């Protein structure tokens, strides 16, 4: 069984015709038909209900799922080999939450560049759930997020970040004098996000369950607050570089923090370049 057979079958299944698959793969319809027949002969059963190739058999549906998984894995590996060929010193793929991308990462990259200027760095700016997903599906070598360790992800504490209410300057919350604590959130519509669950307060818990607007990306959340959609909860670093039209209030009852971790996959041994970047991050954590 060859990867080209799977690629041919997937193209026919997705396009619904031999001609469509031929266009996608840059081959002739006769070549596609021959390879598809070889694949079906190898399996010993048909993959399509009719010769029109527009409806899969039950076996075809299962094979399409497995073929897609195999092709995606192969393509990711081929891309990794290509990256390493372009950079003989190696490549480090970093997936990070936005607040770390703007506050921690620049200093870490600067320190790393002093030691390994020839290593290629690729940075993805995503939320915590996506950081973990990137590591699990071999789309990143190292992550910075608030996720904890698990069976396939190792986590090392990097830094703490105070959580607080982010609202508009001049709005109802900003005009209270901040004496109401987390209950201030009742004064404006609430924009929920996954970090809100880290605040152990009944008002926050209720607002999470009744919120009519939720977002995950920090830039989107800040935009919503600016647009007057309501207030939200974010780390202090998330608005460090923002203009004075936003207010950050961190109530003490209870004090809430987000712990950022350096994340790596337990299933893969880190390359020397990845290990060196991890060391740069951890050295930065010691200094702070």
C-alpha positions in Angstrom: 0.0 0.0 0.0 1.5 3.3 -1.1 0.8 6.8 0.1 0.1 7.9 -3.5 -2.8 5.3 -3.6 -4.3 6.9 -0.5 -3.8 10.4 -1.9 -5.5 9.4 -5.2 -8.4 7.8 -3.4 -8.9 10.9 -1.2 -8.9 13.2 -4.1 -11.5 11.1 -6.0 -13.7 10.9 -2.8 -13.4 14.7 -2.2 -14.0 15.7 -5.8 -16.6 13.1 -6.7 -15.2 12.4 -10.2 -12.0 11.1 -11.8 -11.6 14.2 -13.8 -11.9 16.4 -10.7 -9.3 14.4 -8.9 -7.0 14.5 -11.9 -7.1 18.3 -12.0 -6.3 18.5 -8.2 -3.4 16.0 -8.5 -2.1 17.2 -11.9 -2.5 13.8 -13.5 -4.6 12.3 -16.3 -8.0 10.7 -15.5 -6.8 7.4 -16.9 -3.8 7.5 -14.5 -6.1 8.2 -11.6 -8.5 5.4 -12.6 -5.6 2.9 -12.8 -4.2 3.8 -9.4 -7.6 3.7 -7.8 -8.2 0.2 -9.3 -4.9 -0.9 -7.9 -5.9 0.4 -4.5 -9.2 -1.4 -4.6 -7.5 -4.6 -5.8 -5.1 -4.4 -3.0 -7.9 -4.0 -0.4 -10.0 -6.7 -2.1 -13.2 -4.7 -2.0 -14.8 -1.7 -3.8 -14.5 1.8 -2.2 -17.3 3.4 -4.3 -21.0 2.3 -4.7 -21.0 3.0 -8.5 -18.6 3.8 -11.3 -19.6 7.5 -11.0 -17.4 7.7 -7.9 -19.8 10.0 -6.1 -20.8 7.8 -3.2 -18.5 5.8 -0.9 -19.2 2.3 0.4 -19.1 1.7 4.2 -15.5 0.5 3.7 -14.7 3.5 1.6 -15.9 5.8 4.4 -13.6 4.1 6.9 -10.7 4.0 4.5 -11.1 7.7 3.8 -10.8 8.5 7.5 -7.7 6.4 7.9 -6.2 7.7 4.6 -6.7 11.3 5.6 -4.9 10.7 8.9 -2.0 8.9 7.2 -1.6 11.6 4.5 -1.7 14.4 7.0 0.9 12.7 9.2 3.1 12.1 6.1 2.8 15.7 4.9 3.7 17.0 8.4 6.8 14.8 8.5 7.8 15.9 5.0 7.4 19.5 5.9 9.5 19.0 9.0 12.3 17.5 6.9 12.0 20.4 4.5 12.4 22.9 7.3 15.4 21.1 8.7 17.0 21.1 5.2 16.5 24.9 5.0 18.0 25.5 8.4 21.0 23.1 9.1 21.1 24.4 12.7 17.4 23.3 13.1 14.0 24.9 13.5 12.0 25.5 16.7 8.2 25.8 16.3 6.7 27.8 19.2 3.0 27.9 20.0 2.2 30.6 22.6 -0.8 32.4 24.1 -1.0 36.1 23.0 -0.1 37.6 26.3 3.2 35.7 26.4 3.9 36.5 22.8 4.0 40.2 23.5 5.6 40.1 27.0 7.8 37.1 27.6 8.6 35.8 24.2 10.5 38.8 22.8 13.0 38.8 25.7 13.4 35.0 25.4 14.0 35.2 21.7 16.6 38.0 22.2 18.5 35.9 24.7 18.3 32.8 22.5 19.6 34.7 19.5 22.7 35.6 21.4 23.5 31.9 21.7 22.0 30.4 18.6 21.6 33.0 15.9 21.4 30.4 13.1 18.3 28.6 14.4 15.0 29.3 12.6 12.1 30.2 14.8 8.4 29.8 13.8 5.9 31.3 16.2 2.1 30.6 16.3 0.0 33.0 18.4 -3.0 30.9 19.6 -5.1 30.3 22.8 -4.1 27.7 25.4 -6.3 24.9 24.0 -4.7 25.4 20.6 -1.2 25.4 22.1 -1.8 21.9 23.5 -3.4 20.8 20.3 -0.3 22.0 18.3 1.9 19.9 20.6 -0.3 16.8 20.4 -0.4 16.9 16.6 3.3 17.7 16.0 2.6 21.2 14.8 4.8 22.7 17.5 8.0 21.7 19.4 7.4 23.9 22.5 4.4 25.7 23.9 3.7 28.5 26.3 0.2 28.4 27.9 -1.7 27.9 31.0 -2.4 24.2 30.4 -1.2 21.7 32.9 0.7 18.4 32.3 -1.0 15.2 31.2 -0.2 11.8 29.9 1.3 13.2 26.7 2.2 16.8 27.7 4.9 17.8 30.2 4.6 21.2 31.9 7.1 23.4 33.8 5.9 26.6 35.6 7.3 29.7 33.8 5.6 32.7 35.4 2.6 33.9 37.3 0.3 36.6 36.0 -2.4 38.4 38.0 -6.0 38.0 36.6 -8.4 41.0 36.8 -11.3 42.8 35.2 -10.7 44.6 31.9 -13.2 47.3 31.1 -13.5 50.6 29.3 -12.2 53.8 30.8 -15.2 55.9 31.8 -17.6 52.9 31.9 -19.8 51.8 34.8 -17.1 49.5 36.4 -14.3 52.1 36.0 -16.5 54.7 37.8 -17.2 52.6 40.9 -13.9 53.3 42.7 -13.3 49.5 42.6 -14.8 48.9 46.1 -17.2 46.1 44.9 -14.6 43.5 44.1 -15.6 40.8 41.5 -19.2 41.9 41.9 -18.4 44.9 39.8 -18.8 42.6 36.8 -22.6 42.8 37.3 -22.5 46.4 36.2 -21.7 45.7 32.6 -22.4 42.9 30.1 -19.9 40.0 30.6 -17.7 38.7 27.8 -16.7 35.2 28.8 -13.4 33.4 28.0 -11.8 30.2 29.3 -9.5 32.1 31.8 -12.6 33.2 33.7 -12.9 29.7 35.2 -9.7 30.4 37.2 -11.6 32.9 39.4 -13.2 31.2 42.3 -16.0 33.7 43.0 -19.8 33.0 42.8 -20.5 36.1 40.7 -17.9 35.1 38.1 -19.2 31.5 38.1 -22.8 32.7 37.5 -21.8 35.2 34.8 -19.9 32.5 32.9 -23.0 30.3 32.7 -25.3 33.2 31.6 -22.9 35.1 29.3 -24.3 35.7 25.8 -20.8 36.4 24.3 -17.7 34.3 24.5 -14.3 34.5 22.8 -10.9 32.8 23.2 -8.4 35.1 21.4 -7.0 37.9 23.5 -7.0 40.4 20.7 -10.7 39.7 20.0 -11.6 40.0 23.7 -9.9 43.4 23.9 -11.6 44.5 20.7 -15.0 43.5 22.2 -14.3 45.5 25.4 -13.3 48.6 23.3 -16.4 48.3 21.2 -18.6 48.5 24.3 -19.8 44.8 24.3 -18.9 44.5 28.0 -16.1 43.7 30.4 -14.0 40.5 30.6 -11.3 38.8 32.7 -7.7 38.8 31.4 -4.1 38.6 32.7 -2.5 42.0 33.5 0.1 41.3 30.7 -2.6 41.2 28.1 -3.1 45.0 28.3 0.4 46.1 29.3 0.9 47.5 25.8 -2.6 48.8 25.3 -3.7 52.4 25.3 -5.2 54.3 28.2 -8.8 53.7 27.1 -8.8 50.4 29.0 -8.8 49.8 32.8 -7.4 46.8 34.6 -8.8 46.1 38.1 -7.5 43.1 40.1 -9.8 42.4 43.1 -8.2 40.7 46.2 -11.2 38.6 47.4 -10.1 36.2 46.1 -6.8 37.0 44.4 -6.7 35.2 41.0 -3.7 34.3 39.0 -2.9 32.5 35.7 0.3 30.3 35.8 2.0 30.1 32.4 3.9 26.9 31.7 6.5 25.8 29.2 4.9 22.8 27.5 6.6 19.9 25.6 5.4 16.6 24.2 6.3 13.5 26.2 6.1 11.5 22.9 8.9 13.2 21.2 12.5 13.7 22.2 13.3 17.5 21.9 15.9 18.5 19.3 19.1 20.3 20.6 17.6 23.6 19.2 14.3 23.0 21.0 16.1 22.2 24.3 18.2 25.3 24.0 15.1 27.5 23.5 13.5 25.8 26.5 16.6 26.6 28.6 16.4 30.3 27.5 12.7 30.4 28.7 13.5 28.8 32.0 16.6 31.1 32.6 14.2 34.0 32.0 11.8 32.6 34.6 14.6 32.4 37.2 15.5 36.1 36.6 12.0 37.2 37.2 
